[in-house]
Amino acid sequence: MLRENFILKDKNYILLVLFIFVILSFQNWYFGSLTSQNQELININKEVLSSYKELIDNHLKYSEDVHYMRITAENLEKQNKELMEKTERLNELFFDQMY
């Protein structure tokens, strides 16, 4: 009877150790899976961040280009206005001399 009790205890310990081993194996697999998913998310986040930085750089360049074009357009308008005034004066001089 005493020997049977020890055998039952041994079987219970073996089952407990086996159960703990199975739980630890599952936990190890699960955490490995989570780590893999986390690494994929980190890589995707890096790609998004890189794209966002490129978008910001392109926006800044576009803003500078628009600013340059606006200044150029204003200068061209001034030059055009000056040319129109000179043309009007030349026309007045030319027509005044003719009549």
N, CA, C and O atoms as CSV, one atom per row, in Angstrom:
chain,resi,resn,atom,element,x,y,z
A,1,MET,N,N,0.814,-1.182,0.000
A,1,MET,CA,C,0.000,0.000,0.000
A,1,MET,C,C,0.869,1.262,0.000
A,1,MET,O,O,0.617,2.220,-0.730
A,2,LEU,N,N,1.880,1.222,0.831
A,2,LEU,CA,C,2.783,2.354,0.905
A,2,LEU,C,C,3.513,2.537,-0.426
A,2,LEU,O,O,3.710,3.657,-0.898
A,3,ARG,N,N,3.903,1.427,-1.007
A,3,ARG,CA,C,4.601,1.474,-2.287
A,3,ARG,C,C,3.672,1.997,-3.382
A,3,ARG,O,O,4.113,2.761,-4.240
A,4,GLU,N,N,2.420,1.609,-3.371
A,4,GLU,CA,C,1.446,2.090,-4.359
A,4,GLU,C,C,1.233,3.592,-4.212
A,4,GLU,O,O,1.052,4.294,-5.207
A,5,ASN,N,N,1.253,4.081,-2.993
A,5,ASN,CA,C,1.122,5.510,-2.736
A,5,ASN,C,C,2.277,6.281,-3.369
A,5,ASN,O,O,2.066,7.326,-3.985
A,6,PHE,N,N,3.491,5.771,-3.217
A,6,PHE,CA,C,4.658,6.416,-3.828
A,6,PHE,C,C,4.566,6.394,-5.348
A,6,PHE,O,O,4.930,7.364,-6.013
A,7,ILE,N,N,4.079,5.289,-5.891
A,7,ILE,CA,C,3.931,5.179,-7.350
A,7,ILE,C,C,2.912,6.195,-7.847
A,7,ILE,O,O,3.133,6.834,-8.876
A,8,LEU,N,N,1.793,6.357,-7.132
A,8,LEU,CA,C,0.788,7.355,-7.518
A,8,LEU,C,C,1.361,8.767,-7.431
A,8,LEU,O,O,1.113,9.598,-8.305
A,9,LYS,N,N,2.129,9.034,-6.373
A,9,LYS,CA,C,2.751,10.352,-6.242
A,9,LYS,C,C,3.733,10.585,-7.388
A,9,LYS,O,O,3.781,11.672,-7.963
A,10,ASP,N,N,4.508,9.562,-7.712
A,10,ASP,CA,C,5.458,9.680,-8.821
A,10,ASP,C,C,4.727,9.952,-10.128
A,10,ASP,O,O,5.163,10.791,-10.916
A,11,LYS,N,N,3.632,9.259,-10.366
A,11,LYS,CA,C,2.847,9.483,-11.591
A,11,LYS,C,C,2.274,10.892,-11.605
A,11,LYS,O,O,2.267,11.555,-12.642
A,12,ASN,N,N,1.796,11.346,-10.459
A,12,ASN,CA,C,1.257,12.710,-10.381
A,12,ASN,C,C,2.348,13.741,-10.660
A,12,ASN,O,O,2.111,14.724,-11.362
A,13,TYR,N,N,3.546,13.517,-10.109
A,13,TYR,CA,C,4.652,14.435,-10.369
A,13,TYR,C,C,5.046,14.417,-11.846
A,13,TYR,O,O,5.323,15.458,-12.442
A,14,ILE,N,N,5.064,13.223,-12.417
A,14,ILE,CA,C,5.401,13.111,-13.846
A,14,ILE,C,C,4.359,13.832,-14.684
A,14,ILE,O,O,4.708,14.557,-15.615
A,15,LEU,N,N,3.076,13.641,-14.364
A,15,LEU,CA,C,2.011,14.339,-15.092
A,15,LEU,C,C,2.109,15.847,-14.890
A,15,LEU,O,O,1.906,16.611,-15.834
A,16,LEU,N,N,2.414,16.279,-13.684
A,16,LEU,CA,C,2.562,17.708,-13.412
A,16,LEU,C,C,3.726,18.294,-14.208
A,16,LEU,O,O,3.599,19.362,-14.806
A,17,VAL,N,N,4.848,17.599,-14.214
A,17,VAL,CA,C,6.015,18.064,-14.975
A,17,VAL,C,C,5.692,18.085,-16.464
A,17,VAL,O,O,6.058,19.029,-17.165
A,18,LEU,N,N,5.016,17.061,-16.946
A,18,LEU,CA,C,4.628,17.014,-18.356
A,18,LEU,C,C,3.678,18.156,-18.697
A,18,LEU,O,O,3.815,18.790,-19.744
A,19,PHE,N,N,2.716,18.419,-17.817
A,19,PHE,CA,C,1.769,19.514,-18.027
A,19,PHE,C,C,2.502,20.856,-18.064
A,19,PHE,O,O,2.242,21.689,-18.932
A,20,ILE,N,N,3.412,21.056,-17.122
A,20,ILE,CA,C,4.190,22.302,-17.092
A,20,ILE,C,C,5.035,22.427,-18.354
A,20,ILE,O,O,5.150,23.517,-18.914
A,21,PHE,N,N,5.619,21.336,-18.801
A,21,PHE,CA,C,6.418,21.360,-20.027
A,21,PHE,C,C,5.554,21.747,-21.227
A,21,PHE,O,O,5.971,22.558,-22.054
A,22,VAL,N,N,4.352,21.171,-21.326
A,22,VAL,CA,C,3.448,21.503,-22.435
A,22,VAL,C,C,3.050,22.972,-22.373
A,22,VAL,O,O,3.051,23.656,-23.396
A,23,ILE,N,N,2.713,23.461,-21.191
A,23,ILE,CA,C,2.336,24.874,-21.033
A,23,ILE,C,C,3.502,25.781,-21.411
A,23,ILE,O,O,3.309,26.767,-22.122
A,24,LEU,N,N,4.699,25.463,-20.950
A,24,LEU,CA,C,5.871,26.284,-21.282
A,24,LEU,C,C,6.184,26.240,-22.771
A,24,LEU,O,O,6.581,27.250,-23.352
A,25,SER,N,N,6.010,25.082,-23.389
A,25,SER,CA,C,6.239,24.972,-24.834
A,25,SER,C,C,5.243,25.829,-25.597
A,25,SER,O,O,5.613,26.550,-26.524
A,26,PHE,N,N,3.975,25.748,-25.201
A,26,PHE,CA,C,2.951,26.567,-25.859
A,26,PHE,C,C,3.237,28.047,-25.656
A,26,PHE,O,O,3.124,28.840,-26.590
A,27,GLN,N,N,3.611,28.420,-24.426
A,27,GLN,CA,C,3.912,29.814,-24.128
A,27,GLN,C,C,5.108,30.293,-24.952
A,27,GLN,O,O,5.098,31.412,-25.464
A,28,ASN,N,N,6.121,29.466,-25.082
A,28,ASN,CA,C,7.294,29.808,-25.876
A,28,ASN,C,C,6.904,30.015,-27.338
A,28,ASN,O,O,7.333,30.982,-27.966
A,29,TRP,N,N,6.095,29.112,-27.875
A,29,TRP,CA,C,5.633,29.245,-29.267
A,29,TRP,C,C,4.807,30.513,-29.435
A,29,TRP,O,O,4.975,31.242,-30.412
A,30,TYR,N,N,3.915,30.779,-28.484
A,30,TYR,CA,C,3.031,31.942,-28.561
A,30,TYR,C,C,3.840,33.237,-28.510
A,30,TYR,O,O,3.607,34.148,-29.305
A,31,PHE,N,N,4.789,33.321,-27.574
A,31,PHE,CA,C,5.612,34.527,-27.482
A,31,PHE,C,C,6.508,34.683,-28.707
A,31,PHE,O,O,6.779,35.805,-29.136
A,32,GLY,N,N,6.968,33.572,-29.272
A,32,GLY,CA,C,7.734,33.645,-30.519
A,32,GLY,C,C,6.885,34.194,-31.649
A,32,GLY,O,O,7.352,34.998,-32.455
A,33,SER,N,N,5.636,33.756,-31.704
A,33,SER,CA,C,4.710,34.260,-32.721
A,33,SER,C,C,4.453,35.750,-32.525
A,33,SER,O,O,4.443,36.513,-33.491
A,34,LEU,N,N,4.245,36.163,-31.282
A,34,LEU,CA,C,4.029,37.586,-30.998
A,34,LEU,C,C,5.258,38.415,-31.342
A,34,LEU,O,O,5.135,39.527,-31.857
A,35,THR,N,N,6.434,37.884,-31.062
A,35,THR,CA,C,7.673,38.589,-31.395
A,35,THR,C,C,7.805,38.763,-32.903
A,35,THR,O,O,8.215,39.822,-33.379
A,36,SER,N,N,7.461,37.730,-33.643
A,36,SER,CA,C,7.514,37.798,-35.101
A,36,SER,C,C,6.534,38.846,-35.630
A,36,SER,O,O,6.882,39.642,-36.503
A,37,GLN,N,N,5.320,38.844,-35.107
A,37,GLN,CA,C,4.329,39.836,-35.530
A,37,GLN,C,C,4.779,41.239,-35.158
A,37,GLN,O,O,4.592,42.182,-35.926
A,38,ASN,N,N,5.369,41.373,-33.986
A,38,ASN,CA,C,5.858,42.673,-33.546
A,38,ASN,C,C,6.961,43.175,-34.472
A,38,ASN,O,O,7.004,44.361,-34.801
A,39,GLN,N,N,7.851,42.283,-34.893
A,39,GLN,CA,C,8.928,42.675,-35.811
A,39,GLN,C,C,8.359,43.115,-37.155
A,39,GLN,O,O,8.843,44.078,-37.751
A,40,GLU,N,N,7.332,42.412,-37.636
A,40,GLU,CA,C,6.682,42.808,-38.886
A,40,GLU,C,C,6.063,44.193,-38.749
A,40,GLU,O,O,6.175,45.021,-39.653
A,41,LEU,N,N,5.409,44.444,-37.617
A,41,LEU,CA,C,4.816,45.763,-37.391
A,41,LEU,C,C,5.881,46.850,-37.304
A,41,LEU,O,O,5.675,47.964,-37.785
A,42,ILE,N,N,7.009,46.533,-36.697
A,42,ILE,CA,C,8.108,47.501,-36.620
A,42,ILE,C,C,8.614,47.821,-38.026
A,42,ILE,O,O,8.863,48.985,-38.342
A,43,ASN,N,N,8.770,46.802,-38.872
A,43,ASN,CA,C,9.233,47.029,-40.246
A,43,ASN,C,C,8.231,47.866,-41.033
A,43,ASN,O,O,8.618,48.770,-41.773
A,44,ILE,N,N,6.943,47.566,-40.875
A,44,ILE,CA,C,5.912,48.352,-41.562
A,44,ILE,C,C,5.941,49.790,-41.063
A,44,ILE,O,O,5.814,50.727,-41.851
A,45,ASN,N,N,6.106,49.963,-39.759
A,45,ASN,CA,C,6.169,51.303,-39.183
A,45,ASN,C,C,7.361,52.079,-39.737
A,45,ASN,O,O,7.252,53.277,-40.001
A,46,LYS,N,N,8.499,51.405,-39.914
A,46,LYS,CA,C,9.676,52.064,-40.494
A,46,LYS,C,C,9.394,52.510,-41.923
A,46,LYS,O,O,9.788,53.605,-42.321
A,47,GLU,N,N,8.706,51.659,-42.702
A,47,GLU,CA,C,8.369,52.018,-44.078
A,47,GLU,C,C,7.435,53.221,-44.110
A,47,GLU,O,O,7.612,54.133,-44.918
A,48,VAL,N,N,6.438,53.217,-43.225
A,48,VAL,CA,C,5.491,54.335,-43.172
A,48,VAL,C,C,6.211,55.614,-42.772
A,48,VAL,O,O,5.971,56.674,-43.350
A,49,LEU,N,N,7.091,55.516,-41.789
A,49,LEU,CA,C,7.844,56.686,-41.341
A,49,LEU,C,C,8.729,57.223,-42.461
A,49,LEU,O,O,8.830,58.436,-42.648
A,50,SER,N,N,9.366,56.330,-43.201
A,50,SER,CA,C,10.205,56.744,-44.327
A,50,SER,C,C,9.366,57.445,-45.389
A,50,SER,O,O,9.767,58.482,-45.918
A,51,SER,N,N,8.203,56.878,-45.699
A,51,SER,CA,C,7.308,57.498,-46.683
A,51,SER,C,C,6.826,58.857,-46.193
A,51,SER,O,O,6.724,59.806,-46.971
A,52,TYR,N,N,6.531,58.944,-44.906
A,52,TYR,CA,C,6.069,60.207,-44.332
A,52,TYR,C,C,7.162,61.266,-44.418
A,52,TYR,O,O,6.886,62.424,-44.732
A,53,LYS,N,N,8.410,60.867,-44.137
A,53,LYS,CA,C,9.521,61.816,-44.245
A,53,LYS,C,C,9.681,62.299,-45.687
A,53,LYS,O,O,9.907,63.485,-45.928
A,54,GLU,N,N,9.564,61.374,-46.641
A,54,GLU,CA,C,9.646,61.757,-48.050
A,54,GLU,C,C,8.518,62.712,-48.411
A,54,GLU,O,O,8.726,63.677,-49.146
A,55,LEU,N,N,7.329,62.443,-47.897
A,55,LEU,CA,C,6.184,63.307,-48.160
A,55,LEU,C,C,6.419,64.705,-47.610
A,55,LEU,O,O,6.105,65.694,-48.272
A,56,ILE,N,N,6.965,64.793,-46.412
A,56,ILE,CA,C,7.263,66.101,-45.820
A,56,ILE,C,C,8.324,66.824,-46.646
A,56,ILE,O,O,8.189,68.016,-46.921
A,57,ASP,N,N,9.381,66.109,-47.045
A,57,ASP,CA,C,10.431,66.725,-47.862
A,57,ASP,C,C,9.869,67.232,-49.181
A,57,ASP,O,O,10.189,68.338,-49.617
A,58,ASN,N,N,9.025,66.415,-49.819
A,58,ASN,CA,C,8.418,66.834,-51.084
A,58,ASN,C,C,7.497,68.028,-50.887
A,58,ASN,O,O,7.438,68.921,-51.733
A,59,HIS,N,N,6.778,68.043,-49.768
A,59,HIS,CA,C,5.894,69.178,-49.488
A,59,HIS,C,C,6.707,70.457,-49.303
A,59,HIS,O,O,6.339,71.515,-49.814
A,60,LEU,N,N,7.817,70.350,-48.565
A,60,LEU,CA,C,8.664,71.527,-48.362
A,60,LEU,C,C,9.244,72.020,-49.684
A,60,LEU,O,O,9.278,73.223,-49.945
A,61,LYS,N,N,9.702,71.080,-50.518
A,61,LYS,CA,C,10.246,71.464,-51.821
A,61,LYS,C,C,9.159,72.104,-52.680
A,61,LYS,O,O,9.398,73.111,-53.346
A,62,TYR,N,N,7.965,71.514,-52.661
A,62,TYR,CA,C,6.846,72.060,-53.426
A,62,TYR,C,C,6.506,73.460,-52.933
A,62,TYR,O,O,6.246,74.355,-53.738
A,63,SER,N,N,6.504,73.658,-51.612
A,63,SER,CA,C,6.201,74.978,-51.046
A,63,SER,C,C,7.238,76.002,-51.492
A,63,SER,O,O,6.897,77.135,-51.833
A,64,GLU,N,N,8.516,75.594,-51.486
A,64,GLU,CA,C,9.569,76.504,-51.949
A,64,GLU,C,C,9.392,76.824,-53.427
A,64,GLU,O,O,9.558,77.972,-53.839
A,65,ASP,N,N,9.055,75.816,-54.226
A,65,ASP,CA,C,8.839,76.037,-55.656
A,65,ASP,C,C,7.669,76.979,-55.897
A,65,ASP,O,O,7.746,77.868,-56.746
A,66,VAL,N,N,6.583,76.785,-55.151
A,66,VAL,CA,C,5.414,77.660,-55.297
A,66,VAL,C,C,5.779,79.080,-54.902
A,66,VAL,O,O,5.377,80.032,-55.572
A,67,HIS,N,N,6.538,79.236,-53.822
A,67,HIS,CA,C,6.963,80.565,-53.384
A,67,HIS,C,C,7.830,81.224,-54.464
A,67,HIS,O,O,7.650,82.401,-54.777
A,68,TYR,N,N,8.764,80.463,-55.026
A,68,TYR,CA,C,9.622,80.994,-56.087
A,68,TYR,C,C,8.787,81.386,-57.303
A,68,TYR,O,O,9.012,82.440,-57.900
A,69,MET,N,N,7.826,80.541,-57.671
A,69,MET,CA,C,6.972,80.848,-58.827
A,69,MET,C,C,6.121,82.086,-58.566
A,69,MET,O,O,5.899,82.886,-59.475
A,70,ARG,N,N,5.646,82.253,-57.339
A,70,ARG,CA,C,4.843,83.429,-56.998
A,70,ARG,C,C,5.688,84.696,-57.127
A,70,ARG,O,O,5.237,85.696,-57.686
A,71,ILE,N,N,6.911,84.647,-56.609
A,71,ILE,CA,C,7.797,85.815,-56.711
A,71,ILE,C,C,8.115,86.104,-58.174
A,71,ILE,O,O,8.114,87.260,-58.597
A,72,THR,N,N,8.390,85.046,-58.950
A,72,THR,CA,C,8.684,85.222,-60.368
A,72,THR,C,C,7.490,85.830,-61.093
A,72,THR,O,O,7.656,86.720,-61.927
A,73,ALA,N,N,6.286,85.352,-60.779
A,73,ALA,CA,C,5.079,85.893,-61.418
A,73,ALA,C,C,4.892,87.363,-61.056
A,73,ALA,O,O,4.530,88.169,-61.913
A,74,GLU,N,N,5.134,87.717,-59.801
A,74,GLU,CA,C,5.012,89.121,-59.394
A,74,GLU,C,C,6.029,89.984,-60.130
A,74,GLU,O,O,5.701,91.082,-60.578
A,75,ASN,N,N,7.260,89.496,-60.258
A,75,ASN,CA,C,8.290,90.254,-60.984
A,75,ASN,C,C,7.923,90.396,-62.455
A,75,ASN,O,O,8.111,91.461,-63.043
A,76,LEU,N,N,7.398,89.327,-63.052
A,76,LEU,CA,C,6.982,89.409,-64.453
A,76,LEU,C,C,5.831,90.394,-64.629
A,76,LEU,O,O,5.780,91.119,-65.622
A,77,GLU,N,N,4.913,90.423,-63.676
A,77,GLU,CA,C,3.813,91.391,-63.751
A,77,GLU,C,C,4.347,92.818,-63.677
A,77,GLU,O,O,3.882,93.696,-64.405
A,78,LYS,N,N,5.320,93.051,-62.801
A,78,LYS,CA,C,5.918,94.387,-62.699
A,78,LYS,C,C,6.611,94.762,-64.006
A,78,LYS,O,O,6.444,95.870,-64.515
A,79,GLN,N,N,7.397,93.812,-64.546
A,79,GLN,CA,C,8.086,94.082,-65.809
A,79,GLN,C,C,7.086,94.327,-66.930
A,79,GLN,O,O,7.282,95.218,-67.757
A,80,ASN,N,N,6.029,93.551,-66.960
A,80,ASN,CA,C,5.004,93.726,-67.988
A,80,ASN,C,C,4.345,95.094,-67.859
A,80,ASN,O,O,4.100,95.771,-68.857
A,81,LYS,N,N,4.060,95.495,-66.628
A,81,LYS,CA,C,3.452,96.808,-66.400
A,81,LYS,C,C,4.393,97.913,-66.874
A,81,LYS,O,O,3.960,98.860,-67.530
A,82,GLU,N,N,5.677,97.793,-66.543
A,82,GLU,CA,C,6.659,98.793,-66.981
A,82,GLU,C,C,6.747,98.833,-68.505
A,82,GLU,O,O,6.801,99.910,-69.098
A,83,LEU,N,N,6.761,97.659,-69.137
A,83,LEU,CA,C,6.817,97.614,-70.600
A,83,LEU,C,C,5.568,98.231,-71.224
A,83,LEU,O,O,5.657,98.935,-72.229
A,84,MET,N,N,4.418,97.969,-70.635
A,84,MET,CA,C,3.179,98.562,-71.158
A,84,MET,C,C,3.213,100.083,-71.033
A,84,MET,O,O,2.791,100.793,-71.946
A,85,GLU,N,N,3.714,100.583,-69.902
A,85,GLU,CA,C,3.822,102.032,-69.719
A,85,GLU,C,C,4.784,102.632,-70.740
A,85,GLU,O,O,4.497,103.678,-71.322
A,86,LYS,N,N,5.921,101.975,-70.961
A,86,LYS,CA,C,6.881,102.472,-71.956
A,86,LYS,C,C,6.279,102.435,-73.354
A,86,LYS,O,O,6.463,103.359,-74.147
A,87,THR,N,N,5.556,101.355,-73.646
A,87,THR,CA,C,4.918,101.244,-74.962
A,87,THR,C,C,3.890,102.347,-75.154
A,87,THR,O,O,3.811,102.938,-76.231
A,88,GLU,N,N,3.106,102.630,-74.127
A,88,GLU,CA,C,2.112,103.706,-74.222
A,88,GLU,C,C,2.791,105.049,-74.437
A,88,GLU,O,O,2.319,105.862,-75.232
A,89,ARG,N,N,3.898,105.290,-73.734
A,89,ARG,CA,C,4.622,106.550,-73.921
A,89,ARG,C,C,5.198,106.654,-75.332
A,89,ARG,O,O,5.138,107.707,-75.966
A,90,LEU,N,N,5.761,105.529,-75.817
A,90,LEU,CA,C,6.299,105.540,-77.179
A,90,LEU,C,C,5.187,105.762,-78.198
A,90,LEU,O,O,5.376,106.497,-79.167
A,91,ASN,N,N,4.047,105.145,-77.993
A,91,ASN,CA,C,2.904,105.356,-78.893
A,91,ASN,C,C,2.461,106.808,-78.867
A,91,ASN,O,O,2.184,107.395,-79.912
A,92,GLU,N,N,2.394,107.390,-77.671
A,92,GLU,CA,C,1.997,108.793,-77.562
A,92,GLU,C,C,2.996,109.680,-78.298
A,92,GLU,O,O,2.598,110.583,-79.033
A,93,LEU,N,N,4.310,109.426,-78.104
A,93,LEU,CA,C,5.330,110.219,-78.785
A,93,LEU,C,C,5.237,110.038,-80.297
A,93,LEU,O,O,5.318,111.008,-81.051
A,94,PHE,N,N,5.068,108.810,-80.729
A,94,PHE,CA,C,5.011,108.524,-82.156
A,94,PHE,C,C,3.790,109.175,-82.797
A,94,PHE,O,O,3.893,109.802,-83.852
A,95,PHE,N,N,2.637,109.021,-82.155
A,95,PHE,CA,C,1.418,109.587,-82.738
A,95,PHE,C,C,1.387,111.100,-82.607
A,95,PHE,O,O,0.805,111.780,-83.453
A,96,ASP,N,N,2.009,111.643,-81.552
A,96,ASP,CA,C,2.076,113.094,-81.417
A,96,ASP,C,C,2.950,113.686,-82.515
A,96,ASP,O,O,2.653,114.769,-83.018
A,97,GLN,N,N,4.013,113.002,-82.892
A,97,GLN,CA,C,4.893,113.493,-83.941
A,97,GLN,C,C,4.223,113.380,-85.304
A,97,GLN,O,O,4.465,114.204,-86.186
A,98,MET,N,N,3.390,112.374,-85.479
A,98,MET,CA,C,2.735,112.196,-86.771
A,98,MET,C,C,1.662,113.246,-86.992
A,98,MET,O,O,1.446,113.658,-88.132
A,99,TYR,N,N,0.995,113.683,-85.966
A,99,TYR,CA,C,-0.111,114.626,-86.164
A,99,TYR,C,C,0.277,115.962,-85.718
A,99,TYR,O,O,-0.520,116.897,-85.803
